[in-house]
Amino acid sequence: MWQRNVSSSTYSWQEAKNYCSNLVLATYSDWRLPTTIELQSILDRSTEDPTVNTTAFPNTPTEEWFWSSSPDASDGSSAWRVYFRYGYSSLYSQSVNGYARCVR
């Protein structure tokens, strides 16, 4: 189950993880930040800007990245993010802000 509408706030990686773990939505409290693979699974590569189904995920911001829970295996200060404007992923500093879309 995915969080359909995301917060307009942005978060560092740790803040995004905390946001999801503290989220209570639709009476559920077991939300978490998704892995990179999970986040990529909702990409719709047949479109761009955004590369996500806008019926299922309305108002998805495209000007900013979404954090995954996947840290960089070789560098403890970076983590994976997914860019829903064009549908690609990259590593970035955990201190930089991005959006969070939670999953359970």
BELDAVEN-V177168 format. One record per backbone hydrogen bond with DSSP energy under -0.5 kcal/mol. NH is the residue of the N-H (numbers start at 1). CO is the residue of the C=O. If there is no record, write none. Layout:
# BELDAVEN-V177168
nh:NH co:CO
nh:NH co:CO
This chain:
# BELDAVEN-V177168
nh:3 co:102
nh:4 co:2
nh:11 co:98
nh:13 co:94
nh:16 co:12
nh:17 co:13
nh:18 co:14
nh:19 co:15
nh:20 co:16
nh:21 co:17
nh:22 co:18
nh:23 co:19
nh:23 co:20
nh:25 co:23
nh:25 co:28
nh:28 co:25
nh:31 co:23
nh:32 co:103
nh:34 co:101
nh:39 co:35
nh:40 co:36
nh:41 co:37
nh:42 co:39
nh:43 co:40
nh:44 co:51
nh:45 co:43
nh:47 co:44
nh:49 co:85
nh:50 co:84
nh:51 co:84
nh:52 co:50
nh:53 co:42
nh:54 co:52
nh:57 co:53
nh:60 co:57
nh:61 co:59
nh:66 co:82
nh:67 co:99
nh:68 co:80
nh:69 co:34
nh:71 co:69
nh:72 co:78
nh:75 co:72
nh:78 co:75
nh:79 co:92
nh:80 co:70
nh:81 co:90
nh:82 co:66
nh:83 co:88
nh:84 co:64
nh:84 co:82
nh:87 co:83
nh:88 co:83
nh:90 co:81
nh:92 co:79
nh:94 co:77
nh:96 co:93
nh:98 co:11
nh:99 co:65
nh:103 co:32
nh:104 co:1
